[in-house]
Amino acid sequence: QELFTEGQSVKIFEVSFRKEEPTQITLPKLEEGIYQLKFNKDKDEGKLNFLVVNVKDTKLKLPSVAIAEHLEYAPKETALILLGDLNSRSKYVEIFKQTFLIDEKTLNKNGVVVLEIPIKSSYSGGIYLRWFGAADYKTYTSVINIPVIYVNTKINAKLEGKNTLEPGATAEISLQAKDEMNSPVNA
């Protein structure tokens, strides 16, 4: 395997893959940047691209982006969103739940920044973020959908059916699940 950044090889190492179990790859400490891990040096296939980001003060020079750290979030987590453009100055950020504007912010840092969004339970089902900025008579923008899972901490389940059955008999069982508000839960 070979690790690249900006077209330059960073490290070459051997990894053996087994079908039966996951393979763990230990990478060296990496500076902030864009990397590509090639799994087959002889062919142009088997590549993994990834970013290493300094969350507190990123210096990445990227075109207009909005990238979430994770594919989905749960209430009480914090979403980290990489957003901006290498040429953008101040950015105006809007966060929507369905078609309703639920939050807006102005970020006064040039270039790409990391925005922290505390995920509330009211965001379940997902939120939508868009940002835009301008510099030198040009506009920059990007959007991202941020999936937020539904989390029910208390579910009451009721299972109904016959207590005893003859061998080979067909069982008929019903399951009812309700949340803490006594509303039906999709199973």
N, C-alpha and C positions, 0 to 999 in steps of 0.2 A: 504494500500500500504506500501511497505517497500523498503528502499534505502540501498544498500550494496556497500562497497568498500573492495577489497582484502578479500572477504568472511566474513567481519564483518558488522553487521547491523549498519547503521548510524542514521536512523530515521524511525519511524513507524508513519503513519498518515492515516486518513480516507479521501477518496475522493468518491463522488457520481457522477456517469456518467448519463447523460441524452441523449436520442437519438436525441432530437430536437435541441440541441445546443452544441457547443464545450465546453469542460471542461478545465479550467485552473488550473494548479498545481503550487503552489509556493514552490520552494525548498529552504532549508536553504543555507547560504553562504557555499560554498564547497571549500576545498583545492584542489590543483592540484592532479589529479588521474584518475583512471578508475572506473566508477560507473555502477551499474545495478539497475534499478527501476523495482520491481516486482509488478504486478497488482493483482495477486492472490496468497496469501501466502500458500494456501493449495495444489495448483497444480503447475507443472513445465511448465507453459505457461503464456503468457502475460508479457514478459520482454522487457525492453528497455535498451540497453547498450549505454553509452556515455562517452566522455572524457571531463575533465576540464583541460585546458592547460594554463600555464603561457607563453604567446606569447613572452615576452621579454627574458626569460631565463628558458626554460622548463627543468625539471629534471626527466621527465618520462622515465622509463626503459622499452622500447618496443622492440620486434623483428623487423626485417626489415619492414619498413612502408613507405608509401607515401599516405597521407590522406588529401583531400581538405576540407576546412571549409564549402563550399557550393557545391551543386550538379552542378550548372552552374554559369557562370559569364557573365557580360556585359562589353563592352568597358568602360574605365575610372574607373573601380573598381580595387581593389587590392585583388588578390588571396592569401590566407594564406595556405601554404602547410606544414603539419607536415611530416618530412622525416628523415630518418636515422635508426640506429640500436643501441641498448644499448652498443654493443661492437665496433661499428665503430669509427674511428678517423676522419681524413679529408674525405670529401665527394666531389666527382666530379659530377656536375649536368649538364645535357644537356636538352635543351628545343627545341622541333621540331614543325614546322608547316608543316603538311603533311610529306614529306620525307626530308625536308630541315632543317638543324641545324640553328636555329635563335638566340640562346644565349647559353652561357656556363659559369659556375661559379665554383669556388672551395670554399667550406665552411670548415674553419679550426677549427671547434668546435667538440669536442668528443660527441658521443651519438646522441640523437634525437634533432633536431632543427626545428624552424619554419622559412620557407623561404617566403618572400613577393615578389609577382610577379605583377607589374603593368600591367593590361590588356589593350592592345592597340587595336584599331579598326581593325588593320591588323590581329589580332588573331581570328576574327570572323570565326565560323565554328569549332573552337577548337584547342588546342595545346596538346602536349604530352610531359611529363616530365619523365626522368629517371635519377637515381642517382646510383652511386656505390662507394664503399669504401673498405678498407682493414685494417686488424689488426691481428697481430699474425699469419700470413700465411693463413688467411681466408678472403674470399671476401664476401661482403654484397651488396645487390642491391634491388631496387623496382622501379616500374613504375606506372604512373597514366595518364589517359586521362582527360583533363580539358576542358569540353564543354564551348564554348563562343558563346553567341547568336548574331545574326545579329541584328543591331539596325539601322533603317533608321529614321533619324530625320525629313526629309522632304519627304512627299509622295504626289504626285499629283494624284488625283482620278477623273475619268471622268465616269459619268453614262449616258448611252444612252438608250432611249426607247420612246414609245409613251407617250405624255403628258396626253391624256385622253383616257379612256377605257369605253366601255359599261359594265354595271353590269354583272358579271359572265364570262367576257371575259378573255382569258389567256394573261398574260403580258409577253413580251419578252424584257428582259433588259440585257444590257451588261455593265460590269464594267472593266475599264482599270486603272491600277495603275502603276505609274512610279516613280522612285526615283529621287534624285536631279541631277543625271547624265542623266536623261531622259531614263533610262533603265527600262525594264519591271520588276515588282516586283511580286514574287510569293505570291498569296493571300491564 
